[in-house]
Amino acid sequence: MASSAAVPFWRSAGLTYVGYSNICASLVRNCLKEPHRAEALSRETVHFSISKWTDGKPQKPTLRSDTEHE
């Protein structure tokens, strides 16, 4: 078992690597000057669709957008 000193600080803080990298990316985007900031913030939104399955067949997909900002 590794010592606690070898554990990355994001892990010891209770974060996953993806959560840590999302926080870092958000900080970098917020530090940019215009017009680069607006361009970077527009790429931050993630679009996806969800389809419920009934009797082995997909139903009409619902388009969703992840627009969570902290």
Distance bins in CASP14 RR format, pairs under 12 A and 6 or more apart:
PFRMAT RR
TARGET T0000
AUTHOR 0000-0000-0000
RMODE 2
METHOD distances of the structure
MODEL  1
1 7 0 0 0 0 0 1 0 0 0 0 0
2 8 0 0 0 0 0 1 0 0 0 0 0
2 11 0 0 0 0 0 1 0 0 0 0 0
2 12 0 0 0 0 0 1 0 0 0 0 0
3 12 0 0 0 0 0 1 0 0 0 0 0
4 11 0 0 0 0 0 1 0 0 0 0 0
4 12 1 0 0 1 0 0 0 0 0 0 0
5 12 0 0 0 0 1 0 0 0 0 0 0
6 12 0 0 0 0 0 1 0 0 0 0 0
7 13 0 0 0 0 1 0 0 0 0 0 0
7 14 0 0 0 0 0 1 0 0 0 0 0
7 15 0 0 0 0 0 1 0 0 0 0 0
8 14 0 0 0 0 0 1 0 0 0 0 0
8 15 0 0 0 0 1 0 0 0 0 0 0
8 16 0 0 0 0 0 1 0 0 0 0 0
8 17 1 0 0 1 0 0 0 0 0 0 0
8 20 0 0 0 0 1 0 0 0 0 0 0
8 21 0 0 0 0 0 1 0 0 0 0 0
9 15 0 0 0 0 1 0 0 0 0 0 0
9 17 0 0 0 0 0 1 0 0 0 0 0
9 20 0 0 0 0 1 0 0 0 0 0 0
10 16 1 0 0 1 0 0 0 0 0 0 0
10 17 1 0 0 1 0 0 0 0 0 0 0
10 18 0 0 0 0 1 0 0 0 0 0 0
10 19 1 0 0 1 0 0 0 0 0 0 0
10 20 1 1 0 0 0 0 0 0 0 0 0
10 21 0 0 0 0 1 0 0 0 0 0 0
10 22 0 0 0 0 0 1 0 0 0 0 0
10 23 0 0 0 0 1 0 0 0 0 0 0
10 24 0 0 0 0 1 0 0 0 0 0 0
11 17 1 0 0 1 0 0 0 0 0 0 0
11 18 0 0 0 0 0 1 0 0 0 0 0
11 19 0 0 0 0 0 1 0 0 0 0 0
11 20 0 0 0 0 1 0 0 0 0 0 0
12 20 0 0 0 0 0 1 0 0 0 0 0
13 19 0 0 0 0 0 1 0 0 0 0 0
13 20 0 0 0 0 1 0 0 0 0 0 0
13 23 0 0 0 0 0 1 0 0 0 0 0
14 20 0 0 0 0 1 0 0 0 0 0 0
15 21 0 0 0 0 1 0 0 0 0 0 0
15 22 0 0 0 0 1 0 0 0 0 0 0
15 23 1 0 0 1 0 0 0 0 0 0 0
15 24 0 0 0 0 0 1 0 0 0 0 0
16 22 0 0 0 0 1 0 0 0 0 0 0
16 23 0 0 0 0 0 1 0 0 0 0 0
17 23 0 0 0 0 0 1 0 0 0 0 0
17 24 0 0 0 0 0 1 0 0 0 0 0
18 24 0 0 0 0 0 1 0 0 0 0 0
18 25 0 0 0 0 0 1 0 0 0 0 0
19 25 0 0 0 0 1 0 0 0 0 0 0
19 26 0 0 0 0 1 0 0 0 0 0 0
19 68 0 0 0 0 0 1 0 0 0 0 0
19 70 0 0 0 0 0 1 0 0 0 0 0
20 26 0 0 0 0 0 1 0 0 0 0 0
20 27 0 0 0 0 0 1 0 0 0 0 0
21 27 0 0 0 0 0 1 0 0 0 0 0
21 28 0 0 0 0 0 1 0 0 0 0 0
22 28 0 0 0 0 0 1 0 0 0 0 0
22 29 0 0 0 0 0 1 0 0 0 0 0
22 44 0 0 0 0 1 0 0 0 0 0 0
22 46 0 0 0 0 0 1 0 0 0 0 0
22 66 0 0 0 0 0 1 0 0 0 0 0
22 68 0 0 0 0 1 0 0 0 0 0 0
22 69 0 0 0 0 0 1 0 0 0 0 0
22 70 0 0 0 0 1 0 0 0 0 0 0
23 29 0 0 0 0 0 1 0 0 0 0 0
23 30 0 0 0 0 0 1 0 0 0 0 0
23 70 1 0 0 1 0 0 0 0 0 0 0
24 30 0 0 0 0 0 1 0 0 0 0 0
24 31 0 0 0 0 0 1 0 0 0 0 0
25 31 0 0 0 0 0 1 0 0 0 0 0
25 32 0 0 0 0 0 1 0 0 0 0 0
25 40 0 0 0 0 1 0 0 0 0 0 0
25 41 0 0 0 0 0 1 0 0 0 0 0
25 43 0 0 0 0 0 1 0 0 0 0 0
25 44 0 0 0 0 1 0 0 0 0 0 0
25 70 0 0 0 0 0 1 0 0 0 0 0
26 32 0 0 0 0 0 1 0 0 0 0 0
26 37 0 0 0 0 0 1 0 0 0 0 0
26 40 0 0 0 0 1 0 0 0 0 0 0
26 41 0 0 0 0 1 0 0 0 0 0 0
26 44 1 0 0 1 0 0 0 0 0 0 0
26 68 0 0 0 0 0 1 0 0 0 0 0
26 69 0 0 0 0 1 0 0 0 0 0 0
26 70 1 0 0 1 0 0 0 0 0 0 0
27 40 0 0 0 0 0 1 0 0 0 0 0
27 70 0 0 0 0 0 1 0 0 0 0 0
28 36 0 0 0 0 0 1 0 0 0 0 0
28 37 0 0 0 0 0 1 0 0 0 0 0
28 40 0 0 0 0 1 0 0 0 0 0 0
28 41 0 0 0 0 0 1 0 0 0 0 0
28 44 0 0 0 0 0 1 0 0 0 0 0
29 36 0 0 0 0 1 0 0 0 0 0 0
29 37 1 0 0 1 0 0 0 0 0 0 0
29 38 0 0 0 0 1 0 0 0 0 0 0
29 39 0 0 0 0 1 0 0 0 0 0 0
29 40 1 0 1 0 0 0 0 0 0 0 0
29 41 1 0 1 0 0 0 0 0 0 0 0
29 42 0 0 0 0 0 1 0 0 0 0 0
29 43 0 0 0 0 1 0 0 0 0 0 0
29 44 1 0 0 1 0 0 0 0 0 0 0
29 45 0 0 0 0 0 1 0 0 0 0 0
29 69 0 0 0 0 0 1 0 0 0 0 0
29 70 0 0 0 0 0 1 0 0 0 0 0
30 36 0 0 0 0 0 1 0 0 0 0 0
30 37 1 0 0 1 0 0 0 0 0 0 0
30 38 0 0 0 0 0 1 0 0 0 0 0
30 40 0 0 0 0 1 0 0 0 0 0 0
30 41 0 0 0 0 1 0 0 0 0 0 0
30 44 0 0 0 0 0 1 0 0 0 0 0
30 69 0 0 0 0 1 0 0 0 0 0 0
30 70 0 0 0 0 0 1 0 0 0 0 0
31 37 0 0 0 0 1 0 0 0 0 0 0
31 40 0 0 0 0 1 0 0 0 0 0 0
31 41 0 0 0 0 0 1 0 0 0 0 0
32 38 0 0 0 0 1 0 0 0 0 0 0
32 39 0 0 0 0 1 0 0 0 0 0 0
32 40 1 0 1 0 0 0 0 0 0 0 0
32 41 0 0 0 0 1 0 0 0 0 0 0
32 42 0 0 0 0 0 1 0 0 0 0 0
32 43 0 0 0 0 0 1 0 0 0 0 0
32 44 0 0 0 0 0 1 0 0 0 0 0
33 39 0 0 0 0 0 1 0 0 0 0 0
33 40 0 0 0 0 0 1 0 0 0 0 0
34 40 0 0 0 0 0 1 0 0 0 0 0
34 41 0 0 0 0 0 1 0 0 0 0 0
35 41 0 0 0 0 0 1 0 0 0 0 0
35 42 0 0 0 0 0 1 0 0 0 0 0
36 42 0 0 0 0 0 1 0 0 0 0 0
36 43 0 0 0 0 0 1 0 0 0 0 0
37 43 0 0 0 0 0 1 0 0 0 0 0
37 44 0 0 0 0 0 1 0 0 0 0 0
38 44 0 0 0 0 0 1 0 0 0 0 0
41 67 0 0 0 0 0 1 0 0 0 0 0
41 69 0 0 0 0 1 0 0 0 0 0 0
42 67 0 0 0 0 0 1 0 0 0 0 0
44 65 0 0 0 0 0 1 0 0 0 0 0
44 66 0 0 0 0 1 0 0 0 0 0 0
44 67 0 0 0 0 1 0 0 0 0 0 0
44 68 0 0 0 0 1 0 0 0 0 0 0
44 69 0 0 0 0 1 0 0 0 0 0 0
44 70 0 0 0 0 0 1 0 0 0 0 0
45 64 0 0 0 0 0 1 0 0 0 0 0
45 65 1 0 0 1 0 0 0 0 0 0 0
45 66 1 0 0 1 0 0 0 0 0 0 0
45 67 1 0 1 0 0 0 0 0 0 0 0
45 68 0 0 0 0 1 0 0 0 0 0 0
45 69 0 0 0 0 1 0 0 0 0 0 0
46 63 0 0 0 0 0 1 0 0 0 0 0
46 64 0 0 0 0 1 0 0 0 0 0 0
46 65 1 0 0 1 0 0 0 0 0 0 0
46 66 1 0 1 0 0 0 0 0 0 0 0
46 67 0 0 0 0 1 0 0 0 0 0 0
46 68 0 0 0 0 1 0 0 0 0 0 0
47 61 0 0 0 0 0 1 0 0 0 0 0
47 62 0 0 0 0 0 1 0 0 0 0 0
47 63 1 0 0 1 0 0 0 0 0 0 0
47 64 1 0 0 1 0 0 0 0 0 0 0
47 65 1 0 1 0 0 0 0 0 0 0 0
47 66 1 0 0 1 0 0 0 0 0 0 0
47 67 0 0 0 0 1 0 0 0 0 0 0
48 61 0 0 0 0 1 0 0 0 0 0 0
48 62 0 0 0 0 1 0 0 0 0 0 0
48 63 1 0 0 1 0 0 0 0 0 0 0
48 64 1 0 1 0 0 0 0 0 0 0 0
48 65 1 0 0 1 0 0 0 0 0 0 0
48 66 1 0 0 1 0 0 0 0 0 0 0
48 67 0 0 0 0 0 1 0 0 0 0 0
49 58 0 0 0 0 0 1 0 0 0 0 0
49 59 0 0 0 0 0 1 0 0 0 0 0
49 60 0 0 0 0 1 0 0 0 0 0 0
49 61 1 0 1 0 0 0 0 0 0 0 0
49 62 1 0 0 1 0 0 0 0 0 0 0
49 63 1 0 1 0 0 0 0 0 0 0 0
49 64 1 0 0 1 0 0 0 0 0 0 0
49 65 0 0 0 0 0 1 0 0 0 0 0
50 58 0 0 0 0 0 1 0 0 0 0 0
50 59 0 0 0 0 1 0 0 0 0 0 0
50 60 0 0 0 0 0 1 0 0 0 0 0
50 61 1 0 0 1 0 0 0 0 0 0 0
50 62 1 0 1 0 0 0 0 0 0 0 0
50 63 0 0 0 0 1 0 0 0 0 0 0
50 64 1 0 1 0 0 0 0 0 0 0 0
50 65 0 0 0 0 0 1 0 0 0 0 0
50 66 0 0 0 0 0 1 0 0 0 0 0
51 57 0 0 0 0 1 0 0 0 0 0 0
51 58 1 0 1 0 0 0 0 0 0 0 0
51 59 1 0 0 1 0 0 0 0 0 0 0
51 60 1 0 0 1 0 0 0 0 0 0 0
51 61 1 0 1 0 0 0 0 0 0 0 0
51 62 1 0 0 1 0 0 0 0 0 0 0
51 63 0 0 0 0 0 1 0 0 0 0 0
51 64 0 0 0 0 0 1 0 0 0 0 0
52 58 1 0 0 1 0 0 0 0 0 0 0
52 59 1 0 1 0 0 0 0 0 0 0 0
52 60 0 0 0 0 1 0 0 0 0 0 0
52 61 0 0 0 0 1 0 0 0 0 0 0
52 62 0 0 0 0 1 0 0 0 0 0 0
53 59 1 0 0 1 0 0 0 0 0 0 0
53 60 0 0 0 0 0 1 0 0 0 0 0
53 61 0 0 0 0 0 1 0 0 0 0 0
54 60 0 0 0 0 0 1 0 0 0 0 0
END
